[in-house]
Structures are given as structure tokens and as C-alpha cells.
Amino acid sequence: MTRHAVILSGYIVTFLIGLPTNILSLCAFSIKVHSKPMPTDILLLNLTVSDLLFLIVLPLKMHEAASEMKWLFPYFLCPITSFFFFSTIYTSSLLLMAVSVDRYLGVAFPVRYRLMQKPLYAGIASVVIWVVSSIHCSFVFITEYLIAQNTTLNTEICYDNFSGEQLNVLLPVRLEISIVIFLAPLLICTFCYLSCIRILYSQPRICQKKKKKAIGMALGTLLVFVICFLPFNVSHVLGFLEGKSPAWRYYTLLLSAFNTCLDPFIFYFSSSIFQDMVKHFLFRALELCSCHLHGFTVNERNQCSEKSVLYSLCM
């Protein structure tokens, strides 16, 4: 299988899994934030929005892969697409770090955390995270501006095949990003979740369910960092050392894109309303399939569907 076929297949799988699960997440956290906002819910809502922004621009990258990595859209869309494509990846890592800090403070300093717990703080943190990731990823426009100065510009190539002048700007910025927006959040997340697990297991009065939830949240977040973000940021470090952009960097982007599919699993362990909504939709789907398989008439199927909805709402 050719490179562009592998990339296209990976993007399609990511889009088909990530879009419905993140729409479900958006509905769940929007309801929770509207009714009873909590700092974690605000952070997870921003994480969902980040994933959806990534999925919105992903079809453009899918078209690029289907065109054998040729950019056939108007060229001004190239830096815009690249900006959203990369900034949402880095925004996700910073938001996951913020969630881990919020969890740690709630476990390590429960009394003080309840007194200081305000949704406004989570909102401010989210704004700061969006600004930091956007500023760092603005180098995309700088790099494309340098491309525009080249008289041999090939508008069929989007954000690739960089000149020496471009690499002199791009590679140090990538290295700085890999340290500030990947390594630092990874270390902070590791410290926060390991501390949470240690504190919870040192208190026998805490129920086993809460302990398992903390382990699931910790493992899910760390797996996202290791599986989705680590290879991509390793390519930044090696690219800086070698003085060129690694050819296999495209494949690490597939793993980073798959982050949008893994985030809902983190949402499941961190939010009871998201768990309830997932159970509701699964129960509804199973009931509808059962009605269909038993060969009910249209009216009977409607009655069956209404019963399943009423039952799920009463759970």
C-alpha cells in the first residue's frame, strides 16, 4: 500500500469514529455546563471543541491524501488548514494537562479545592491554553510567508518540501513546541495522576469504584500522550538534530489524529453525565434492533421505541 493510501485510510477511520463520539461528548458536556458547571466539565468541553475543529478540517487533508498528497484547493486554505490541524493537537495536550491538575487538586486538597472551586478559573485556563497553542502554531503562517517569497512556489504542495531558509525557522520552533507543549504536560500529567492514585489507595474509606475511575482516567490520558503525541514530537527532536523534516513524520500525524478517537474514552471515565448518555444511546440502539429483529409492525416498532426511551430516562 502506498504512503498516501495509508494516510487516507487512517484519516477515514479517525473521522468515522471521532466525529460521532465527539458530537455525543459535545451534547453531554453542553448539558452539564448549562445546568451545573464544574471546572473539569468546562475543560472537557473545550477539549471536545478542539477535537471537533480538528475533525472539521480533516476532510481537506483526506482530499489531499486521495490526490496523492497534492493540494488542489486554493492555496490560501493551506496555511489555514495547517494551523487548525496542528493547533488543535497541541491544545488537546494542554487541556489534558489542565484536567489532570484539576483532578490532583481535588484529591490532594479536597477542603481548599471546594472553597476555591469556581468555573471561572477553568474558563480562564481554557482561554490561556487556546491563546498559547495558537501563538505557537502561528509559525505555520510565517513558514508559508517564506514560501511565498520563493519564485518557484509549487501550489500543489501544502506545508512540505521546505527550503533551507524555511527549515532554519521551522525546526527550532518545533523543538521548542515539543518541550513546552508535550514534554512539560506529560510530566505534569504523570505526577498528578500517580499522586492521585497513591492518595486514593492510602485512604481505605474511599470506594473501589472511585479508585478504578481514577486509574482509568490516568491510564487513558497517559496512553494518549504516549501513543498519539510521543511519536510526533520525537520527529520534531530528530528533525532538529538532523536538520531536516523526517520522511516518516506523516505516519506520526496519523497517530496524533487518532487522539480524537481516544479522548471520548477519557471522557467516559471522567464524567458521569457522559457515561449516562452513552448508556442511553446504547440501550436505545439495542432496543430498536430488538424491535426490528422480532419483526414488529411500524406501530409496534414506534411503541417499542417509546418504551425504550421512557425506560432509559427513568434509569
Secondary structure by P-SEA (a helix, b strand, c coil): ccaaaaaaaaaaaaaaaaaaaaaaaaaaaaaaaaccccaaaaaaaaaaaaaaaaaaaaaaaaaaaaacccccccccaaaaaaaaacaaaaaaaaaaaaaaaaaaaaaccaaaaaaaccaaaaaaaaaaaaaaaaaaaaaaaaaaaaaaaccccccccccccccaaaaaacaaaaaaaaaaccaaaaaaaaaaaaaaaaaaaacccccaaaaaaaaaaaaaaaaaaacccaaaaaaaaaaaaacccccaaaaaaaaaaacccaaaaaaaaccaaaaaaaaaaaaaaaaaaaaaaacccaaaaaaaaaaaaaaaaac
